[in-house]
Amino acid sequence: MNLHLGYILKKMCEMVGANYDEIDFKKQSWFTLYKWNANKESEFKEWFVNYLMENKDARFELMEFPTTRINIIKKLIDEFIFNYGWTTDD
């Protein structure tokens, strides 16, 4: 797993009290193992935006066309959460 993706997934796990080392991220539907509420998801999004804005290496690892344009970063994060975010319990 790439360095920055691993760091982001660790943060996701931390947000729900999951043990990163016990999750098999290669397993289909791993992201259904835990739930978070809309507040936790929003907090994660804010953290993720800041992480990408401040970390050039992360942008180059995760983005096809790295940029600091906030609207592009937010769209990437929304897509990431849609595909890999925990299930929302609200």
Secondary structure in CASP SS format (residue, H / E / C, confidence):
PFRMAT SS
TARGET T0000
AUTHOR 0000-0000-0000
METHOD secondary structure of the structure
MODEL  1
M C 1.00
N C 1.00
L H 1.00
H H 1.00
L H 1.00
G H 1.00
Y H 1.00
I H 1.00
L H 1.00
K H 1.00
K H 1.00
M H 1.00
C H 1.00
E H 1.00
M H 1.00
V H 1.00
G C 1.00
A C 1.00
N C 1.00
Y H 1.00
D H 1.00
E H 1.00
I C 1.00
D C 1.00
F C 1.00
K C 1.00
K C 1.00
Q C 1.00
S C 1.00
W H 1.00
F H 1.00
T H 1.00
L C 1.00
Y C 1.00
K E 1.00
W E 1.00
N C 1.00
A H 1.00
N H 1.00
K H 1.00
E H 1.00
S H 1.00
E H 1.00
F H 1.00
K H 1.00
E H 1.00
W H 1.00
F H 1.00
V H 1.00
N H 1.00
Y H 1.00
L H 1.00
M H 1.00
E H 1.00
N C 1.00
K H 1.00
D H 1.00
A H 1.00
R H 1.00
F H 1.00
E H 1.00
L H 1.00
M C 1.00
E C 1.00
F C 1.00
P C 1.00
T C 1.00
T C 1.00
R C 1.00
I H 1.00
N H 1.00
I H 1.00
I H 1.00
K H 1.00
K H 1.00
L H 1.00
I H 1.00
D H 1.00
E H 1.00
F H 1.00
I H 1.00
F H 1.00
N H 1.00
Y H 1.00
G C 1.00
W C 1.00
T E 1.00
T E 1.00
D C 1.00
D C 1.00
END
